[in-house]
Amino acid sequence: MHKSELIAAVAEHIDGLDKKTVTKVLDGLLDVIPMAVAAGEQVEIKGFGTFEAAERSARTGRNPQTGEPLDIPASWGPKFRPGSAFKSLVAASKSLTNAS
């Protein structure tokens, strides 16, 4: 699902909201979450999940072309942990799909 499809689905799901309003809300959400995580905050949406910054430790990798080892320095990156309701919904839908 692309952003435009998500906007249309949310507008259809919530009576009284037009696509223009949903677009403004979604754009605002997609601006605020990364800024908060970059500032070191954890953004938790109950039932959906948690966005946070996570440290990746230094490690040794391999150059895929030559196979030679190379050092990958420690870094920070975004991390998302889905909430239990989100996980349950996905697991239930996949188990139904695989059962057919």
C-alpha positions as CSV (number, residue, x, y, z in Angstrom):
1,M,0.0,0.0,0.0
2,H,1.4,3.4,-1.0
3,K,0.8,6.7,0.8
4,S,-2.1,7.7,-1.5
5,E,-3.8,4.4,-1.0
6,L,-3.3,4.7,2.8
7,I,-4.9,8.2,2.8
8,A,-7.8,6.9,0.8
9,A,-8.3,3.9,3.1
10,V,-8.2,6.1,6.2
11,A,-10.6,8.6,4.7
12,E,-13.0,5.8,3.8
13,H,-12.6,4.1,7.3
14,I,-13.4,7.3,9.2
15,D,-16.7,8.9,8.2
16,G,-16.5,12.7,8.0
17,L,-12.8,12.9,7.1
18,D,-11.9,14.0,3.6
19,K,-8.7,13.0,1.9
20,K,-7.3,16.6,2.3
21,T,-7.6,16.4,6.1
22,V,-6.2,12.9,6.3
23,T,-3.2,14.0,4.2
24,K,-2.5,16.9,6.5
25,V,-2.7,14.6,9.6
26,L,-0.6,11.9,8.0
27,D,2.1,14.4,6.8
28,G,2.2,15.9,10.2
29,L,2.6,12.5,11.9
30,L,5.3,11.5,9.4
31,D,7.2,14.8,10.2
32,V,6.9,14.6,14.0
33,I,7.8,11.0,14.6
34,P,11.3,11.1,12.9
35,M,12.1,14.5,14.6
36,A,11.2,13.1,18.0
37,V,13.2,9.9,17.5
38,A,16.2,11.9,16.2
39,A,16.0,14.1,19.4
40,G,16.3,10.9,21.5
41,E,12.6,10.5,22.4
42,Q,10.7,7.3,22.2
43,V,7.4,7.5,20.5
44,E,4.9,4.9,21.7
45,I,1.5,4.4,20.1
46,K,-0.4,1.9,22.3
47,G,-1.6,-1.1,20.4
48,F,0.5,-0.1,17.3
49,G,4.1,0.1,18.3
50,T,7.1,2.0,19.5
51,F,9.6,4.1,17.5
52,E,13.0,4.7,19.0
53,A,16.7,5.3,18.2
54,A,18.9,2.2,18.6
55,E,22.6,1.9,18.7
56,R,24.2,-0.6,16.4
57,S,27.5,-1.9,17.7
58,A,30.7,-2.1,15.7
59,R,31.1,-5.3,13.9
60,T,33.1,-7.0,11.2
61,G,31.5,-7.5,7.8
62,R,32.6,-8.7,4.5
63,N,33.0,-6.9,1.2
64,P,30.4,-8.8,-1.1
65,Q,32.6,-8.4,-4.2
66,T,36.0,-9.5,-2.7
67,G,35.0,-11.4,0.4
68,E,37.5,-9.4,2.4
69,P,36.7,-8.6,6.0
70,L,36.0,-4.9,6.8
71,D,35.2,-3.0,10.0
72,I,31.8,-1.5,10.3
73,P,31.7,1.3,12.9
74,A,29.1,1.7,15.5
75,S,26.1,3.8,14.5
76,W,22.6,4.9,15.4
77,G,19.5,4.1,13.5
78,P,15.7,4.0,13.8
79,K,14.0,1.0,15.3
80,F,10.3,0.0,15.4
81,R,8.9,-2.5,17.7
82,P,5.3,-3.5,16.9
83,G,2.8,-3.6,19.7
84,S,1.1,-6.8,20.8
85,A,-2.2,-6.0,19.1
86,F,-0.4,-5.3,15.8
87,K,1.6,-8.6,16.1
88,S,-1.5,-10.6,17.0
89,L,-3.5,-9.2,14.0
90,V,-0.7,-10.0,11.6
91,A,-0.1,-13.5,13.0
92,A,-3.8,-14.3,12.9
93,S,-4.2,-13.1,9.3
94,K,-1.1,-15.0,8.1
95,S,-2.3,-18.2,9.8
96,L,-5.7,-17.9,8.1
97,T,-3.9,-17.3,4.7
98,N,-1.6,-20.3,5.2
99,A,-4.4,-22.6,6.3
100,S,-6.2,-22.4,3.0
